Amino acid sequence: MRDLIQYTSPHSMPLSNPQKKKLKAHAHGLNPVVQLGQSGLTNAVLDEIELAIKHHELIKVKVSAEDRDEKKLIIQKIANKTHSDIIQTIGSIAVFFRENPDKKNYS
């Protein structure tokens, strides 16, 4: 098994409620950029999520899981591994945000 890409967090301050509200509005029209399949959360999937969040800052991920608790664990693991904020979860879709200092599309 190969090593994961080193993910770094660009900010340490939690997002405020008005910031989250603004990001939810931006995310409304987005389609999921990554879908987790039967293989679950693999290193390759985490790398793909990392590339997407680095490029877009705000992304949707579709998480297919057997039950609600498993889905919550996967979503939290994605946020932890990519050092991103969970903006919202609706059904099997989770919205993640991590500011890219070079882009700052949502600042």
N, C-alpha and C positions, 0 to 999 in steps of 0.2 A: 504494500500500500504506500503510495507516495505522500509526501508532506503537503499540507494545505498551504495556500498562499498566505503570507502574513497580512492580516487585515489590520488597518490602523483607524483609529477614531479621530476625526478632525475637530470634534468639539467635546467638551465634558459637561456642558450645561444642558440640563433637560429642556425640552421644548415646552413653551408656555401653551396654555389652552388656545389663545388666539392664533398662535403659529400652527398648532395642530389643525384647527378649524380651516385655516387657509390651505394647508396641504391636502386635507380631505377634499376640499373643493377642486383643487388641481387634479387630484387622483381620480375623481369621478369619471372622467372621460377616457381614462387609460385602460388598455387591455393588459392581461397578464403577460409578462415577458418570459417567465419561466414557469413550467408546470412540473410538479413532482409526480412521478409515476410509481409503478410497483416497486422499483428499486429503492425508493425513499430518498433520504437526504444523504447523498454520496458526496465524495470530494469533488467530483466533476460538476455536480449540481451546485455546490457551494461556490466553486470557481466561476460558474456561469452567472450566478446571482451577484457575486463580487464585481464581475465585469459590467453587468447591467447597472448596478447601483453606482459604480464609479462614473459611468458614462451619463446616466439619466438623473441621478440623485434620488428620484422618487419613482418607485416601481411597485407593480403588483405581482404577486406570486400565487399561483393556484396550488393548494396543498391537498392532496388526496390522502386521507387516512381512515383507518378502520373506525375509530371513535373520536369523540370530541376532545377527550383528555390527551390522546396521542397527537391530535392536530395542534393543540395548544403547546405541547412540548416541542414539536417540530418548529413551530413559528418562533417560539422563544429561543430555540437553538440557532435558528437562522439569524435572529437579531444579535445574539451574543457573538456568534462567529464572525459576523460582518460588521460588528460595532455600529449597528444602525438602530434607529428608533422605529418601533411598531406604531404606526399612525392609526391603523384601524384594521379590524377583521370583520368580515361579513361572510357568513357561510364558510366556503372553502377558500376564499380569497383574503390574502393579507397584504397590507400596504406598508412598505418600508421606506424610510428616508435616511439618507446620510449626506450631509452637505459636502460637496466637492469644492475645496478652496479655489480651484482654477475656474470653476463654472459659476457657482452661486446663482443658479436659475431661480431659486425660491427664497432668496433673502430679501 
